């Protein structure tokens, strides 16, 4: 199993989209076609990278967005020119429970440091305990939890923002 970032082929984007749409949706995740396309555009433009978990195929990935391309809402916590943001993270069901998600996050943090980012942000549904454990294991700490009804339709409807300082 290899965790790394590399230039993506058109077939990689299709594989990633299929993996995200197959394995990503659940009560806690907010995945839209628009969000997927925006993330892929950021990668093509050099404002983001995909951190891949590959065996013979892509079986997981995280999208790491750099600096000014990060979501504007993070402006309330930090200057966007100094941070990175991990957007979608997905692992194939066949690989879940092996600690690979936290390894993906750690590699994303390493890549962010190479881009002179001082902090990396990530978010999750407050009640998504699996994601919370993965983030905690990778060293992320909670910044804020807030009511987010436009993005969250289940449970508490709260979003938890987390970060790690590099």
C-alpha positions in Angstrom: 0.0 0.0 0.0 1.4 3.4 -1.0 0.4 6.8 0.4 1.6 9.6 -1.8 0.7 12.4 -4.1 1.4 12.4 -7.8 0.1 14.0 -11.1 -3.3 12.6 -11.8 -4.5 11.2 -15.1 -8.1 11.6 -16.4 -8.8 8.0 -15.4 -7.6 8.8 -11.8 -10.3 11.6 -11.5 -12.9 9.1 -12.7 -11.8 6.4 -10.2 -11.7 9.0 -7.4 -15.2 10.2 -8.2 -16.6 6.7 -8.3 -14.9 5.9 -5.0 -16.3 9.0 -3.4 -19.8 8.5 -4.7 -19.8 4.8 -3.8 -18.1 4.8 -0.4 -18.5 8.4 0.8 -22.3 9.0 1.3 -23.7 8.3 4.7 -25.7 10.2 7.4 -22.7 12.4 8.3 -21.2 13.4 5.0 -22.1 16.2 2.7 -21.1 15.2 -0.8 -22.3 17.0 -3.9 -21.4 16.8 -7.6 -20.6 20.5 -7.5 -18.1 20.0 -4.6 -16.4 17.1 -6.3 -16.0 19.2 -9.5 -14.7 22.2 -7.6 -12.1 20.1 -5.9 -10.9 18.5 -9.1 -10.7 22.0 -10.7 -8.5 23.1 -7.8 -6.2 20.1 -8.4 -6.0 20.8 -12.2 -5.2 24.5 -11.4 -2.5 23.6 -8.9 -4.4 24.9 -5.8 -4.9 21.5 -4.3 -3.4 18.0 -4.4 -4.9 14.5 -4.0 -3.2 12.4 -1.3 -3.7 8.9 -2.6 -3.9 5.5 -1.0 -2.9 3.1 -3.8 -2.5 -0.6 -4.1 -3.1 -1.7 -7.7 -5.8 0.9 -7.8 -6.8 4.0 -5.8 -8.5 2.7 -2.7 -8.6 6.0 -0.8 -7.7 9.6 -1.0 -7.8 13.0 0.7 -8.1 16.3 -1.1 -5.6 18.9 0.3 -6.4 22.5 -0.6 -3.8 25.2 -0.2 -3.9 28.8 1.1 -6.2 31.3 -0.7 -8.1 28.4 -2.3 -9.3 27.3 1.1 -13.0 27.9 2.0 -13.6 31.6 3.0 -15.3 30.5 6.2 -11.8 29.6 7.6 -10.9 33.3 7.5 -12.4 33.6 11.0 -9.8 31.3 12.4 -6.7 32.2 10.4 -5.2 34.1 7.5 -5.9 31.9 4.5 -2.5 32.6 3.0 -0.9 30.5 5.8 -3.2 27.4 6.0 -4.3 24.3 4.2 -7.7 22.5 4.3 -8.5 18.9 3.9 -11.8 18.5 2.1 -13.0 15.1 1.1 -11.4 12.0 2.7 -12.6 8.5 1.6 -11.4 5.0 2.1 -12.8 1.9 0.3 -14.8 -0.3 2.7 -12.4 -3.1 2.1 -9.6 -1.0 3.7 -11.5 0.6 6.5 -10.5 0.0 10.1 -6.8 -0.4 9.3 -5.8 3.1 10.4 -5.2 4.2 6.8 -7.4 7.3 7.1 -5.2 8.8 9.8 -2.1 8.0 7.7 -3.6 9.8 4.7 -4.2 12.8 7.0 -0.6 12.7 8.3 0.7 12.7 4.8 -1.6 15.6 3.9 -0.1 17.6 6.9 3.4 16.8 5.7 2.6 18.0 2.2 1.0 21.2 3.7 4.2 21.9 5.6 6.2 21.7 2.3 3.9 24.5 1.1 4.8 26.6 4.1 1.4 26.2 5.7 1.4 26.7 9.5 -1.9 25.0 10.1 -4.2 22.5 8.5 -8.0 22.5 9.0 -10.6 19.8 8.5 -14.2 19.5 9.4 -16.8 16.7 10.1 -20.3 16.2 11.4 -20.1 16.5 15.2 -21.5 13.0 15.7 -19.3 11.2 13.1 -17.2 9.3 15.7 -15.2 7.4 13.1 -14.0 10.6 11.4 -13.4 12.2 14.8 -11.2 9.3 15.9 -9.3 9.4 12.6 -8.7 13.1 13.0 -7.7 12.8 16.7 -5.2 9.9 15.8 -3.6 12.2 13.2 -3.2 15.0 15.8 -6.1 17.3 15.0 -7.8 19.2 17.8 -11.3 20.7 18.0 -11.5 24.4 17.3 -15.3 24.9 17.3 -18.6 23.1 16.9 -21.6 25.0 15.5 -25.1 24.5 14.2 -24.9 24.0 10.4 -28.4 23.2 9.1 -27.6 24.2 5.5 -24.9 21.5 5.3 -26.0 18.9 7.9 -29.4 17.2 7.7 -29.1 14.5 10.3 -28.4 14.1 14.1 -27.4 17.3 15.9 -26.8 19.1 12.5 -23.6 20.4 13.9 -20.2 20.8 12.2 -17.0 20.4 14.1 -13.9 22.3 12.8 -10.6 20.8 13.7 -7.0 21.8 13.1 -3.4 20.9 13.6 -0.5 23.2 13.9 2.6 22.3 11.9 
